[in-house]
Amino acid sequence: MKAIISPALLYTALFGLAIPLSVLAQTNSSSQTPVEVEADRLDLDQRAGTAVYTGDVDIRQGEMQLRGERVEIKRNDAGELSTATATGERAYLRHQGEGQDGPTEGWARRIIYHVAERRVELIDQAELTQKEDTFSGGRLEYFIDREVIQARSDVDGSEPQRIRMTLQPEQ
């Protein structure tokens, strides 16, 4: 059974740590929409600057979505969101920027969003789709603002996973 986090606890978890997920959707007008979080459990450590959600975690704000069995959010020394890491058998990220025809979607065993760099790492059995183009491999990096994708076959602690891509012709 999913537990919906109370508004007071959510406020403490997100804003008490200075972790507004609106940073995840900076270039999207959805940054003015509410952040919705569902999880079975929340462990909050204000001194360490971490919030750890576990149990079928689903975080949404407008056109941004992050899902995983566990999502850890960290802040830096200045109190700003530094990373959001989702893990699970099929962690998921969805983002649709302004002016994009369709969403960019990614799946992997671990997804790390580096806020300041606006860079997403998809690690271990990584897949990324943009429109009808698909990319897969051991590690994919997606630079959101530049729309650049880098792919690698190597994954720490795992066998190399070949890079594969399918690019659809322009129409």
ABEGO torsion letter per residue (X at the ends): XBBBBBAAAAAAAAAAAGBBAAAAAAABAAAABBBBBBBABBBBBAAAGBBBBBGGBBBBBEABBBBBABBBBBBBAAGBBABBBBBEABBBBBBBBBGBABBBBBBBABBBBBAAAGBBBBBEGBBBBBEABBBBEABBBBBAAAGBBBBBABBBGBBBBBBBBBBBBBX
